[in-house]
Amino acid sequence: MRLEFKIPARGLIGFRNQFLTDTKGNGVMNHVYAGYDYYKGPIPGRTRGSLVAFENGETCAYGIGNCQERGIMYIVPGQNVYQGEVIGENSREDDMDVNPCKKKHVSNMRASGSDDAIRLIPPIFFSLEQALEHINDDELVEVTPKNIRMRKRVLDRVERGRMRGRAKNAAVADK
């Protein structure tokens, strides 16, 4: 079967991975530049929000265990994170600030059943193309020799909250 489409180049970002997944690796995709055309509107992106670290430090299993209840994780225990780094995908539409560095409170008291082993779901790791496909408008991809990370454009969570409030007020004022 052969299908031909005329689509904008910006619509191809991240499409190859989705195409190979949909065709179970059997599809062949070619593209040729056809020329400039008028803007046809936005291309829909991700509908879920991000889980964002609000503290600098080294992650631990206890903190990640609490975070994974809220969505899909991209980090492992022992990994260094910083404030504003995207560490997971929220199960809801909005972004949520979480603390993957939270350590378990140590006490001298014993309780049966309270020291259950923490079961972590294996995280998702992204290639550069997958990270570029995955980010929202307010996020950036950070590439270093050791890591490919996603982060918020504004790292400070208080400032991000102010910007969200301003955007909400502007949307209400436009109506």
Z-matrix of the N, CA and C atoms (Angstrom, degrees):
N
C 1 1.445
C 2 1.529 1 107.64
N 3 1.304 2 116.81 1 137.45
C 4 1.459 3 121.82 2 -179.71
C 5 1.524 4 108.28 3 -125.39
N 6 1.326 5 116.35 4 126.86
C 7 1.460 6 122.29 5 178.89
C 8 1.518 7 108.86 6 -120.96
N 9 1.330 8 116.99 7 138.31
C 10 1.462 9 121.23 8 177.18
C 11 1.515 10 109.25 9 -124.09
N 12 1.331 11 115.29 10 133.80
C 13 1.456 12 121.97 11 179.39
C 14 1.511 13 109.46 12 -134.27
N 15 1.313 14 115.25 13 153.74
C 16 1.456 15 121.29 14 171.53
C 17 1.526 16 106.05 15 -113.46
N 18 1.342 17 116.60 16 108.47
C 19 1.462 18 121.66 17 -176.23
C 20 1.523 19 109.50 18 -131.78
N 21 1.330 20 117.43 19 157.06
C 22 1.473 21 119.48 20 178.22
C 23 1.534 22 111.09 21 -70.96
N 24 1.323 23 116.09 22 150.32
C 25 1.467 24 121.27 23 -180.00
C 26 1.524 25 111.03 24 -61.34
N 27 1.336 26 118.02 25 -32.72
C 28 1.465 27 120.27 26 179.50
C 29 1.523 28 111.37 27 -66.02
N 30 1.326 29 117.64 28 -20.86
C 31 1.455 30 121.65 29 177.05
C 32 1.523 31 113.14 30 -78.49
N 33 1.338 32 116.98 31 -12.83
C 34 1.462 33 120.60 32 179.98
C 35 1.521 34 113.33 33 -85.61
N 36 1.333 35 117.62 34 -12.49
C 37 1.462 36 120.00 35 -178.59
C 38 1.526 37 108.90 36 -64.12
N 39 1.314 38 115.21 37 115.80
C 40 1.455 39 121.28 38 179.51
C 41 1.516 40 114.73 39 83.01
N 42 1.323 41 118.02 40 -4.88
C 43 1.460 42 119.56 41 -176.80
C 44 1.524 43 112.18 42 -72.70
N 45 1.333 44 118.00 43 -32.54
C 46 1.467 45 120.48 44 -177.69
C 47 1.536 46 110.85 45 -58.04
N 48 1.321 47 118.07 46 -44.18
C 49 1.473 48 120.49 47 178.82
C 50 1.520 49 111.24 48 -62.02
N 51 1.321 50 117.00 49 -44.18
C 52 1.466 51 120.88 50 179.31
C 53 1.529 52 110.55 51 -64.75
N 54 1.326 53 116.60 52 -40.03
C 55 1.462 54 122.08 53 179.55
C 56 1.530 55 110.78 54 -62.54
N 57 1.326 56 117.02 55 -46.58
C 58 1.464 57 120.28 56 179.28
C 59 1.525 58 111.52 57 -65.15
N 60 1.320 59 117.25 58 -35.85
C 61 1.463 60 120.56 59 176.67
C 62 1.526 61 110.33 60 -66.03
N 63 1.329 62 116.53 61 -45.79
C 64 1.468 63 120.62 62 -178.35
C 65 1.527 64 112.52 63 -64.06
N 66 1.340 65 117.34 64 -35.64
C 67 1.466 66 120.85 65 -177.99
C 68 1.526 67 112.27 66 -95.24
N 69 1.332 68 116.60 67 7.87
C 70 1.470 69 122.76 68 -179.13
C 71 1.527 70 111.57 69 55.49
N 72 1.332 71 116.25 70 35.78
C 73 1.463 72 122.05 71 176.74
C 74 1.508 73 115.01 72 82.03
N 75 1.326 74 118.33 73 1.95
C 76 1.463 75 121.35 74 -176.43
C 77 1.523 76 113.57 75 -95.19
N 78 1.309 77 118.43 76 -10.17
C 79 1.461 78 121.01 77 -177.40
C 80 1.517 79 112.23 78 -80.62
N 81 1.324 80 115.35 79 150.22
C 82 1.461 81 122.15 80 175.38
C 83 1.517 82 106.87 81 -118.85
N 84 1.333 83 115.76 82 129.65
C 85 1.463 84 119.72 83 -176.03
C 86 1.523 85 109.24 84 -125.27
N 87 1.315 86 116.48 85 129.13
C 88 1.461 87 123.00 86 174.58
C 89 1.510 88 107.89 87 -126.83
N 90 1.331 89 116.21 88 151.79
C 91 1.457 90 118.40 89 174.60
C 92 1.518 91 109.68 90 -142.64
N 93 1.325 92 114.76 91 142.89
C 94 1.457 93 123.29 92 -179.62
C 95 1.520 94 107.34 93 -130.45
N 96 1.326 95 116.04 94 137.36
C 97 1.461 96 120.82 95 179.04
C 98 1.527 97 108.91 96 -67.47
N 99 1.332 98 117.27 97 124.03
C 100 1.461 99 122.21 98 -176.93
C 101 1.521 100 112.51 99 -102.26
N 102 1.320 101 118.50 100 -12.50
C 103 1.459 102 120.89 101 179.69
C 104 1.513 103 111.60 102 123.91
N 105 1.316 104 114.75 103 175.83
C 106 1.460 105 121.22 104 178.95
C 107 1.520 106 110.05 105 -80.45
N 108 1.318 107 116.00 106 151.41
C 109 1.458 108 121.15 107 177.66
C 110 1.521 109 108.01 108 -148.76
N 111 1.320 110 116.51 109 171.49
C 112 1.457 111 121.46 110 -179.71
C 113 1.525 112 110.61 111 -72.04
N 114 1.325 113 115.42 112 153.66
C 115 1.462 114 122.41 113 177.92
C 116 1.522 115 108.65 114 -66.24
N 117 1.318 116 117.16 115 127.62
C 118 1.470 117 122.27 116 -176.10
C 119 1.518 118 113.68 117 -104.27
N 120 1.331 119 117.92 118 2.90
C 121 1.457 120 120.32 119 179.09
C 122 1.514 121 111.97 120 116.88
N 123 1.329 122 115.74 121 173.92
C 124 1.472 123 119.69 122 -177.26
C 125 1.527 124 112.22 123 -72.54
N 126 1.317 125 114.79 124 152.98
C 127 1.463 126 121.58 125 175.38
C 128 1.523 127 106.83 126 -99.07
N 129 1.334 128 118.52 127 124.34
C 130 1.471 129 119.59 128 -176.65
C 131 1.521 130 111.18 129 -62.33
N 132 1.317 131 115.13 130 143.93
C 133 1.463 132 121.34 131 -179.66
C 134 1.508 133 110.93 132 -119.68
N 135 1.301 134 115.29 133 -149.93
C 136 1.463 135 122.38 134 -178.42
C 137 1.526 136 109.84 135 -70.53
N 138 1.331 137 116.53 136 139.76
C 139 1.468 138 120.76 137 -178.59
C 140 1.526 139 112.32 138 -100.72
N 141 1.314 140 117.98 139 -7.83
C 142 1.466 141 120.92 140 -179.46
C 143 1.518 142 110.24 141 -99.68
N 144 1.325 143 114.84 142 154.68
C 145 1.455 144 120.95 143 178.66
C 146 1.522 145 111.87 144 -84.01
N 147 1.314 146 115.44 145 -175.42
C 148 1.462 147 122.07 146 -177.93
C 149 1.521 148 111.12 147 -112.39
N 150 1.322 149 115.80 148 152.37
C 151 1.458 150 122.05 149 167.96
C 152 1.524 151 105.79 150 -95.83
N 153 1.329 152 116.59 151 122.24
C 154 1.461 153 122.12 152 -172.64
C 155 1.525 154 109.47 153 -118.32
N 156 1.333 155 116.31 154 131.30
C 157 1.470 156 120.91 155 177.57
C 158 1.518 157 109.12 156 -71.09
N 159 1.344 158 117.39 157 134.31
C 160 1.463 159 119.24 158 178.22
C 161 1.521 160 112.00 159 -110.59
N 162 1.326 161 117.40 160 11.69
C 163 1.462 162 120.79 161 179.86
C 164 1.525 163 109.44 162 -142.14
N 165 1.326 164 116.25 163 141.83
C 166 1.464 165 121.19 164 174.55
C 167 1.520 166 108.82 165 -80.38
N 168 1.337 167 117.06 166 145.32
C 169 1.454 168 119.20 167 175.42
C 170 1.508 169 112.86 168 150.96
N 171 1.323 170 114.39 169 -169.64
C 172 1.458 171 121.80 170 179.61
C 173 1.524 172 108.71 171 -99.21
N 174 1.314 173 116.39 172 131.94
C 175 1.463 174 120.36 173 -177.88
C 176 1.525 175 110.38 174 -72.83
N 177 1.325 176 115.64 175 154.37
C 178 1.464 177 120.75 176 176.06
C 179 1.530 178 108.41 177 -133.95
N 180 1.321 179 115.88 178 160.55
C 181 1.462 180 121.65 179 -175.61
C 182 1.527 181 111.64 180 -59.96
N 183 1.325 182 117.64 181 -38.90
C 184 1.465 183 121.04 182 -179.16
C 185 1.533 184 110.63 183 -62.55
N 186 1.325 185 117.03 184 -46.07
C 187 1.464 186 121.14 185 -179.98
C 188 1.517 187 112.17 186 -65.65
N 189 1.330 188 116.79 187 -42.22
C 190 1.465 189 120.64 188 179.01
C 191 1.523 190 109.99 189 -67.21
N 192 1.335 191 116.97 190 -36.40
C 193 1.469 192 120.48 191 177.43
C 194 1.516 193 111.86 192 -59.74
N 195 1.339 194 116.84 193 -40.47
C 196 1.465 195 120.29 194 176.72
C 197 1.526 196 111.19 195 -68.24
N 198 1.326 197 116.87 196 -37.13
C 199 1.469 198 121.15 197 -178.03
C 200 1.526 199 111.82 198 -71.66
N 201 1.335 200 117.44 199 -35.51
C 202 1.462 201 119.23 200 -174.61
C 203 1.529 202 112.45 201 -70.54
N 204 1.328 203 117.45 202 -12.94
C 205 1.463 204 120.13 203 173.55
C 206 1.525 205 110.67 204 -69.24
N 207 1.310 206 117.05 205 -19.23
C 208 1.459 207 122.16 206 -176.23
C 209 1.521 208 113.65 207 -98.46
N 210 1.331 209 117.98 208 -10.48
C 211 1.460 210 119.64 209 -179.96
C 212 1.517 211 112.91 210 169.51
N 213 1.319 212 115.72 211 -162.01
C 214 1.459 213 123.97 212 -177.63
C 215 1.528 214 108.93 213 -91.95
N 216 1.336 215 117.33 214 132.69
C 217 1.464 216 121.47 215 -175.54
C 218 1.525 217 112.02 216 -97.46
N 219 1.362 218 115.06 217 152.67
C 220 1.461 219 122.67 218 176.82
C 221 1.528 220 111.70 219 -116.98
N 222 1.327 221 118.95 220 5.98
C 223 1.467 222 121.89 221 -174.11
C 224 1.522 223 111.02 222 -126.58
N 225 1.337 224 114.98 223 163.52
C 226 1.468 225 122.18 224 178.57
C 227 1.528 226 108.98 225 -121.00
N 228 1.332 227 118.54 226 160.69
C 229 1.470 228 120.06 227 176.20
C 230 1.533 229 111.02 228 -61.75
N 231 1.329 230 115.41 229 143.38
C 232 1.454 231 121.09 230 179.56
C 233 1.514 232 114.32 231 89.36
N 234 1.309 233 117.12 232 -2.93
C 235 1.470 234 121.55 233 -179.89
C 236 1.524 235 109.09 234 -86.28
N 237 1.317 236 117.13 235 138.57
C 238 1.463 237 120.92 236 177.17
C 239 1.521 238 109.75 237 -80.45
N 240 1.332 239 116.25 238 132.71
C 241 1.463 240 122.00 239 177.15
C 242 1.524 241 108.40 240 -127.42
N 243 1.314 242 115.91 241 164.51
C 244 1.457 243 120.60 242 178.15
C 245 1.518 244 109.77 243 -133.42
N 246 1.312 245 115.26 244 163.08
C 247 1.460 246 121.76 245 -179.08
C 248 1.524 247 109.18 246 -59.99
N 249 1.326 248 116.50 247 128.79
C 250 1.455 249 121.60 248 179.18
C 251 1.514 250 114.23 249 95.18
N 252 1.329 251 117.92 250 -4.29
C 253 1.467 252 120.59 251 178.98
C 254 1.528 253 109.63 252 -77.82
N 255 1.323 254 116.33 253 136.62
C 256 1.464 255 121.57 254 176.61
C 257 1.525 256 106.83 255 -80.59
N 258 1.337 257 116.35 256 117.64
C 259 1.468 258 120.87 257 -175.92
C 260 1.526 259 112.81 258 -113.33
N 261 1.336 260 116.97 259 0.15
C 262 1.452 261 119.42 260 -179.97
C 263 1.512 262 111.87 261 -177.09
N 264 1.327 263 114.84 262 175.53
C 265 1.462 264 121.66 263 177.86
C 266 1.517 265 108.34 264 -109.35
N 267 1.323 266 116.12 265 125.55
C 268 1.456 267 121.76 266 -179.44
C 269 1.523 268 109.58 267 -72.27
N 270 1.306 269 117.43 268 149.33
C 271 1.462 270 120.87 269 177.29
C 272 1.528 271 111.31 270 -78.41
N 273 1.327 272 117.02 271 -8.72
C 274 1.468 273 122.09 272 178.43
C 275 1.520 274 110.16 273 -112.36
N 276 1.338 275 116.02 274 177.22
C 277 1.462 276 120.89 275 -176.06
C 278 1.520 277 114.08 276 -73.15
N 279 1.326 278 117.86 277 -32.66
C 280 1.464 279 119.95 278 -173.60
C 281 1.528 280 111.47 279 -91.31
N 282 1.337 281 115.57 280 162.05
C 283 1.461 282 121.95 281 177.06
C 284 1.523 283 109.67 282 -76.49
N 285 1.328 284 115.84 283 150.63
C 286 1.460 285 120.71 284 179.06
C 287 1.528 286 108.91 285 -135.09
N 288 1.328 287 116.15 286 130.95
C 289 1.459 288 121.44 287 175.69
C 290 1.520 289 108.85 288 -85.47
N 291 1.337 290 116.20 289 128.30
C 292 1.462 291 121.88 290 -178.32
C 293 1.529 292 109.43 291 -132.41
N 294 1.332 293 116.18 292 165.95
C 295 1.459 294 121.36 293 -179.18
C 296 1.533 295 110.25 294 -120.11
N 297 1.343 296 117.76 295 95.42
C 298 1.470 297 120.02 296 179.43
C 299 1.526 298 112.86 297 -78.32
N 300 1.332 299 117.47 298 -6.15
C 301 1.473 300 122.26 299 -178.60
C 302 1.521 301 111.99 300 -93.62
N 303 1.332 302 117.43 301 0.75
C 304 1.461 303 121.68 302 -175.79
C 305 1.526 304 110.27 303 -64.43
N 306 1.311 305 115.57 304 127.44
C 307 1.462 306 121.57 305 179.65
C 308 1.527 307 109.52 306 -96.46
N 309 1.317 308 115.83 307 152.31
C 310 1.456 309 121.06 308 179.34
C 311 1.522 310 109.24 309 -71.07
N 312 1.327 311 115.70 310 136.95
C 313 1.460 312 120.91 311 178.46
C 314 1.524 313 109.01 312 -66.48
N 315 1.312 314 116.31 313 125.53
C 316 1.461 315 121.53 314 -177.98
C 317 1.523 316 109.00 315 -96.04
N 318 1.321 317 115.62 316 127.47
C 319 1.466 318 119.58 317 176.11
C 320 1.523 319 108.57 318 -133.36
N 321 1.288 320 115.83 319 168.19
C 322 1.456 321 121.52 320 -178.67
C 323 1.529 322 111.25 321 -91.72
N 324 1.322 323 116.89 322 -0.94
C 325 1.460 324 121.31 323 -177.53
C 326 1.524 325 109.72 324 -92.12
N 327 1.323 326 115.88 325 146.40
C 328 1.457 327 121.02 326 177.00
C 329 1.519 328 108.88 327 -110.38
N 330 1.300 329 114.90 328 142.75
C 331 1.459 330 120.18 329 175.84
C 332 1.519 331 107.75 330 -139.18
N 333 1.317 332 116.44 331 134.80
C 334 1.456 333 118.70 332 -178.54
C 335 1.525 334 109.83 333 -71.23
N 336 1.307 335 115.34 334 134.08
C 337 1.459 336 120.24 335 177.64
C 338 1.509 337 115.17 336 85.21
N 339 1.318 338 118.92 337 -9.77
C 340 1.463 339 119.41 338 -176.73
C 341 1.527 340 112.06 339 -86.52
N 342 1.327 341 117.88 340 -16.71
C 343 1.456 342 121.13 341 -179.08
C 344 1.525 343 111.30 342 -101.22
N 345 1.319 344 116.44 343 44.28
C 346 1.456 345 120.12 344 178.11
C 347 1.521 346 109.65 345 -64.83
N 348 1.325 347 115.55 346 145.49
C 349 1.464 348 120.19 347 177.73
C 350 1.532 349 108.91 348 -67.26
N 351 1.311 350 115.74 349 138.68
C 352 1.462 351 120.71 350 -179.87
C 353 1.521 352 108.23 351 -82.69
N 354 1.318 353 116.72 352 124.75
C 355 1.459 354 121.63 353 178.89
C 356 1.522 355 108.28 354 -102.00
N 357 1.314 356 115.39 355 114.01
C 358 1.457 357 120.24 356 -179.92
C 359 1.522 358 110.00 357 -99.04
N 360 1.317 359 115.28 358 136.06
C 361 1.458 360 121.64 359 174.49
C 362 1.524 361 107.29 360 -78.84
N 363 1.334 362 119.21 361 135.14
C 364 1.467 363 120.03 362 -179.89
C 365 1.532 364 111.14 363 -57.27
N 366 1.340 365 116.98 364 136.26
C 367 1.465 366 119.87 365 -177.20
C 368 1.524 367 112.23 366 -77.17
N 369 1.316 368 114.98 367 168.12
C 370 1.459 369 122.33 368 175.47
C 371 1.526 370 107.46 369 -96.30
N 372 1.335 371 117.05 370 133.91
C 373 1.461 372 121.87 371 175.36
C 374 1.522 373 108.04 372 -111.73
N 375 1.333 374 116.36 373 138.38
C 376 1.457 375 121.81 374 -175.59
C 377 1.520 376 112.12 375 -108.07
N 378 1.332 377 116.17 376 142.86
C 379 1.458 378 121.01 377 166.44
C 380 1.531 379 106.71 378 -81.35
N 381 1.321 380 117.35 379 173.48
C 382 1.458 381 120.47 380 -179.16
C 383 1.525 382 110.97 381 -61.33
N 384 1.322 383 117.44 382 -45.06
C 385 1.463 384 120.56 383 -179.36
C 386 1.526 385 111.32 384 -64.84
N 387 1.318 386 117.24 385 -40.37
C 388 1.462 387 120.29 386 178.51
C 389 1.521 388 110.98 387 -65.09
N 390 1.336 389 117.30 388 -38.61
C 391 1.468 390 120.86 389 178.72
C 392 1.525 391 110.57 390 -65.80
N 393 1.328 392 117.49 391 -41.79
C 394 1.469 393 120.77 392 178.34
C 395 1.524 394 111.27 393 -63.95
N 396 1.321 395 116.54 394 -36.35
C 397 1.465 396 121.01 395 177.95
C 398 1.527 397 111.14 396 -69.35
N 399 1.316 398 116.51 397 -34.19
C 400 1.462 399 122.07 398 -169.89
C 401 1.529 400 114.44 399 -81.48
N 402 1.324 401 118.84 400 -28.52
C 403 1.465 402 120.82 401 -171.69
C 404 1.525 403 112.47 402 -68.83
N 405 1.330 404 114.91 403 152.00
C 406 1.461 405 122.53 404 173.23
C 407 1.522 406 109.18 405 -90.42
N 408 1.332 407 117.11 406 178.36
C 409 1.464 408 121.72 407 -177.19
C 410 1.522 409 113.06 408 -63.71
N 411 1.323 410 118.01 409 -28.97
C 412 1.470 411 120.88 410 -177.71
C 413 1.527 412 112.57 411 -94.43
N 414 1.329 413 117.47 412 17.03
C 415 1.459 414 121.62 413 -177.47
C 416 1.526 415 111.23 414 -123.33
N 417 1.323 416 115.19 415 158.01
C 418 1.462 417 123.06 416 178.86
C 419 1.522 418 109.09 417 -128.82
N 420 1.339 419 116.52 418 159.23
C 421 1.457 420 121.76 419 173.47
C 422 1.521 421 107.31 420 -106.75
N 423 1.320 422 116.13 421 128.89
C 424 1.460 423 122.81 422 -179.43
C 425 1.526 424 107.67 423 -108.70
N 426 1.333 425 116.54 424 121.52
C 427 1.462 426 121.38 425 -178.07
C 428 1.522 427 109.03 426 -114.19
N 429 1.327 428 116.63 427 121.79
C 430 1.462 429 123.17 428 175.28
C 431 1.530 430 107.13 429 -125.13
N 432 1.332 431 118.35 430 169.56
C 433 1.471 432 118.77 431 178.83
C 434 1.533 433 113.82 432 -59.12
N 435 1.332 434 117.84 433 -27.75
C 436 1.464 435 120.53 434 -177.33
C 437 1.527 436 114.09 435 -99.49
N 438 1.334 437 118.31 436 -26.98
C 439 1.467 438 120.52 437 -170.90
C 440 1.521 439 112.58 438 -139.09
N 441 1.315 440 114.02 439 154.67
C 442 1.463 441 122.59 440 164.61
C 443 1.517 442 104.51 441 -118.48
N 444 1.336 443 116.16 442 113.03
C 445 1.462 444 121.27 443 -176.33
C 446 1.512 445 110.09 444 -121.82
N 447 1.325 446 114.35 445 153.73
C 448 1.458 447 120.44 446 172.23
C 449 1.518 448 107.29 447 -108.61
N 450 1.322 449 116.50 448 143.70
C 451 1.462 450 120.75 449 -178.88
C 452 1.513 451 109.15 450 -145.99
N 453 1.315 452 114.78 451 163.07
C 454 1.458 453 120.67 452 175.64
C 455 1.523 454 108.98 453 -77.27
N 456 1.313 455 116.70 454 149.70
C 457 1.467 456 121.08 455 177.34
C 458 1.526 457 109.85 456 -61.48
N 459 1.339 458 116.73 457 -41.86
C 460 1.466 459 122.88 458 175.80
C 461 1.526 460 106.72 459 -105.77
N 462 1.333 461 117.12 460 117.36
C 463 1.468 462 120.66 461 -174.32
C 464 1.521 463 113.46 462 -76.02
N 465 1.325 464 118.40 463 -35.23
C 466 1.461 465 122.54 464 -175.86
C 467 1.524 466 110.36 465 -72.33
N 468 1.336 467 117.06 466 125.13
C 469 1.470 468 120.13 467 -175.55
C 470 1.521 469 112.45 468 -69.71
N 471 1.326 470 118.30 469 -31.31
C 472 1.467 471 120.78 470 178.63
C 473 1.527 472 109.57 471 -66.56
N 474 1.324 473 116.35 472 -44.14
C 475 1.467 474 120.61 473 179.09
C 476 1.531 475 110.92 474 -66.11
N 477 1.341 476 117.83 475 -37.47
C 478 1.473 477 120.70 476 176.24
C 479 1.522 478 110.54 477 -62.35
N 480 1.346 479 117.16 478 -39.71
C 481 1.467 480 121.51 479 177.63
C 482 1.516 481 111.58 480 -63.82
N 483 1.330 482 116.77 481 -40.48
C 484 1.468 483 120.20 482 177.23
C 485 1.525 484 110.79 483 -63.47
N 486 1.327 485 116.25 484 -42.38
C 487 1.469 486 120.09 485 -179.75
C 488 1.530 487 111.07 486 -64.67
N 489 1.346 488 116.66 487 -38.79
C 490 1.472 489 120.08 488 176.93
C 491 1.519 490 110.58 489 -62.91
N 492 1.350 491 116.33 490 -41.97
C 493 1.465 492 121.00 491 178.76
C 494 1.517 493 111.69 492 -63.45
N 495 1.334 494 116.66 493 -42.33
C 496 1.472 495 120.21 494 178.07
C 497 1.523 496 111.17 495 -63.40
N 498 1.333 497 116.72 496 -41.61
C 499 1.464 498 120.54 497 179.64
C 500 1.526 499 110.69 498 -64.87
N 501 1.336 500 116.76 499 -39.53
C 502 1.466 501 120.96 500 178.08
C 503 1.523 502 111.10 501 -64.11
N 504 1.348 503 115.76 502 -44.63
C 505 1.466 504 120.37 503 179.12
C 506 1.517 505 111.49 504 -64.49
N 507 1.328 506 117.44 505 -37.94
C 508 1.460 507 121.03 506 178.46
C 509 1.528 508 110.66 507 -66.54
N 510 1.339 509 116.81 508 -37.63
C 511 1.465 510 120.59 509 178.69
C 512 1.525 511 110.78 510 -66.94
N 513 1.330 512 117.20 511 -38.20
C 514 1.469 513 121.33 512 178.53
C 515 1.528 514 109.96 513 -68.87
N 516 1.332 515 117.23 514 -38.98
C 517 1.462 516 121.59 515 -178.98
C 518 1.528 517 111.48 516 -67.62
N 519 1.341 518 117.59 517 -29.88
C 520 1.463 519 121.12 518 -179.57
C 521 1.523 520 112.40 519 -72.97
N 522 1.324 521 117.57 520 -21.95
C 523 1.476 522 120.54 521 -177.08
C 524 1.470 523 112.20 522 -78.22
